[in-house]
């Protein structure tokens, strides 16, 4: 009976070990954006929360009020007129890296990555596909990607300012 119990415990431990996934996280991710038709419309947010699991699950979340502009007036217009950050305080992305099997989390290197998921901004959720890369250095991943955002797709009136922004995300995970 002791042998059967020991064998059962061993198999249970093996099953748990093989199904365990490694999850990385950060609260200091960075998203910057630049308007495609007005180089003066640019901002940065260094308070992005993100999670990445070695099974391909990836997410990030940010407060829109945390974007910083060079001019206070631009920041005010961004929050009040465009993204309406009081009404829609957050932006979120939840998705999966579709080619996760191509990424070796135990070997230093730069790996191309494609993420597919839902981006929620201004109360609108849109399924998107994003190209980026994952750099592994000393067992820690850094994700970088570009998110082209068409303002009207998210019911944001950019008339007179911009119609599209390119958002760059960079997250170093611990």
Secondary structure as UniProt FT lines:
FT   HELIX           2..19
FT   STRAND          23..35
FT   TURN            36..37
FT   STRAND          38..53
FT   TURN            54..55
FT   STRAND          57..63
FT   HELIX           64..66
FT   STRAND          68..69
FT   HELIX           72..77
FT   HELIX           78..82
FT   TURN            85..87
FT   STRAND          90..97
FT   TURN            98..99
FT   HELIX           100..102
FT   TURN            105..106
FT   STRAND          109..121
FT   TURN            122..123
FT   STRAND          124..137
FT   TURN            138..139
FT   STRAND          140..150
FT   HELIX           151..154
FT   TURN            159..161
FT   STRAND          164..172
//
